[in-house]
Structures are given as C-alpha cells and as structure tokens.
Amino acid sequence: MSTIAFWSPFAEMGCSSSTLMSAYATAFQYRTRVLLVNTGQANCGIEAGIFQDEKLPADVLYSFEESGWDAIERLFISGSLNKHNLRDYTKPLLKDRLDLLTGSMNKSERSASEKGEVLKKLLETANQCYDLVLLDAERSNINPQLIVQQADYVVVVLNQNMRNLKQFFEEILPEQLSEQKLHVLINKYDSHSRVTLSNIKRGFRYKGSISAIPYTTGYLDAMNRRDVARYLQLENLSEKKDVRKGSLTAGIGELTRLIMDGAGMRTMLKRLERGA
C-alpha cells in the first residue's frame, strides 16, 4: 500500500477537488482498492463534491456516528481498530474499488498528538486492506505537515501565480520537502498563459515530476452540484481510448499515471497481473 497526500503551502489551490478527481480516476483506470480519507470536517473538503449528510444542530458538541473519522477515533481509543472492521466504517463510492472515510461530525477537540496517533494507526490498518490511501491535507483537522510526513508520495498543488511558484521552488521545496518523493500539480491551468509547464521547469531548474489540470467549467459545476462521480464517468475516464491533448480527461489520466509510477504502484500491479 502507498499513502498519497495532496497538499499545498498556499490557500485555495484546489487540493480537495484534485484529491477527489484523482481517487475516482485511479479507481476507474486501475485494478486497485482505494481508500479516500477526509481528515477534516464532515461534508467539507473532498465530501463537498459528492454528497451531503444532514447537518447537526449548532448546539450539538458531540455525536456518536456509525461511520467516519469519529468512529475510527472510538475504535482507536478502545484498541479495537483492525483490518477486519475498518471497511465497516467507510462508505463505498465505487463497489470494490473506492471507499470513503468521511470527516468528523464532532466539535470537541483532541490534542495534536492524539490526532497524529489516530492517523498513524489508521494508515497502518489501511495498509493491510487497501492498495492506496489518498489524504487531503487542505482542510484537515490534523497538522498538514504530519500528513505530509506520513505520506509515501506527496502531490503539491499549485497554480500559475509566479510569486507562489518562486516561493515554493526557491524556499519551501529545498527547506521542507528535499527528502520527499513528490509530484507538482498545476491546477486550473491556462494553456495560453506564459507560465507554461516547460517555462516553470526551465525557469526554476526543476527536474522532477510535474503535470497540469486545466480549468474546466463542467468540473466546477459538478463540484457545485455534488455530482463529481457522474461527471467523471461521462468524461469516459473508465475508457482506455485516445483523448484530446490538454483536456480534463488527458490531464487527470496523466496525473494518475504519474502518481502510480511515483508510488511504485504500476510496477506492482503489472507483476500481480503476470502472476509474479
């Protein structure tokens, strides 16, 4: 199993939407079992694009939920979280391919160290029953740096803002991520901008993995309708065929391929298919 974290040092880069589309695309395109984890509040972040549960009244501080992060915390505290019961507390998004661990409904606060221990145990347990775990660090209740540290591979979500790019490549990357396996994703990419992928790589002498997801009105509307799954299916992500260069489908397909390669998953899957 590999843990993939989607993270950005800047606000409003679209980490949640990128995590969500990557989870569906991976489940559509590869024979993998994926766990998508919302480490933030329920109905927010990655959940904002798929469905919405009934909200708790404003004066409710704690709710015993039968699924999601709160259930995992209770299992962790009782010492009963294991590979046999983890899936009982997730919601299936694609049968036998993609499960979602929903976010917390509770407003009570645990310490940073407690949250970190729950995350470590969750990943250790998920390692035994899933091929990939995708974490969204943008709207998390857990320190984003801890999520990055626990990840085997990090997708850094940026945009074409040159000030942000300069700060990332010249300061943040060498100081915080020099030892981390990562992929740079330029989100809401405008192909007509002078800040192209090739110019970014050349200007900052970056030799690592990088790709782009174009700005797409249809995907934005799907997020607003909480209908991302159907939209991506209509985009034929599940079909292996030629797609238009620069399209959303092409961008997502390249992103998932690079993530799977970076995490070493495609090599492993090929070996399994050959019966090695």
Steps between C-alpha positions, in 0.01 A plus 500: 500500500605858439376815670454800270456845654364798309642818653568863421692766693250756369128540560225431247711300255238228453655215699163351588367493144834360375494226762144408413552480124821300548325248724225436246741493206729250672207277587365522144828437322690253719419174674553648842308532824515864607414665831423871483534667841346826615710608800296819539138576577217293354328639190801722424811459289489188286144425613377831358504356148308178559222517757383672816373340817256669731682759706499496879323776688734784593480423872607135466859449611531127459325234294554124497528414132492151355760587238777742421787653689315517833438125493868440423599711800273297728639173365855630548431600860346160576786320326264319263588658163622231261497390136186295555278788611646809327280467189190477720543869579562626146254584222539327161520740205589240234431138589820312595708788363456820699393559861469828688577561865284802574612791715426581860155612612625591848600844621697379801877541468766238552865589536726511197692199628178299546387578145842402372487164674155429356628581151802272537285211620248559220771488235659193656162324493406618151833367377365151558180531294549777239747556218493879522397753762438858386509781755390860451715728716327824400206507740633258758451498877849351516824695457561492122872449556429179690289375209785582260749320722283187512457491121705284265435749220383861504306683230576871545214704354593844361374746241662730245560785745870579454542634853371174644711294262814695586442456872432129461792405276757729662404472868239240592620214280866503611422577864201274568474236228854423392473138616141445390387320185260740334309609193419862420147556369411831340126527555251705294765523231468760223687380192503855359698636795873556462544302821505164320623172645816518290568858611446405864747212475754707311461815710543322833731224373253242623566149373230318691151380414247765397163508319193719462124484538325758279229728631174332400161662548322163491704365790438815704127463440517132598669594829224751567234235421684243715499279192869444427473121463243513220682784327829310493326189372348704217851625423582135423779470755417132522559451127850439368498702182672801343399831654553857391832644609452768762153379598390428856496128423856510366618700801343267754627194315856631501476599865385156613765328287778716648368445853483124451851497354639723774348281770628185328148368459488440123804273517342302781168466317674376186676234704171392656334480157783275380461287808846584630 
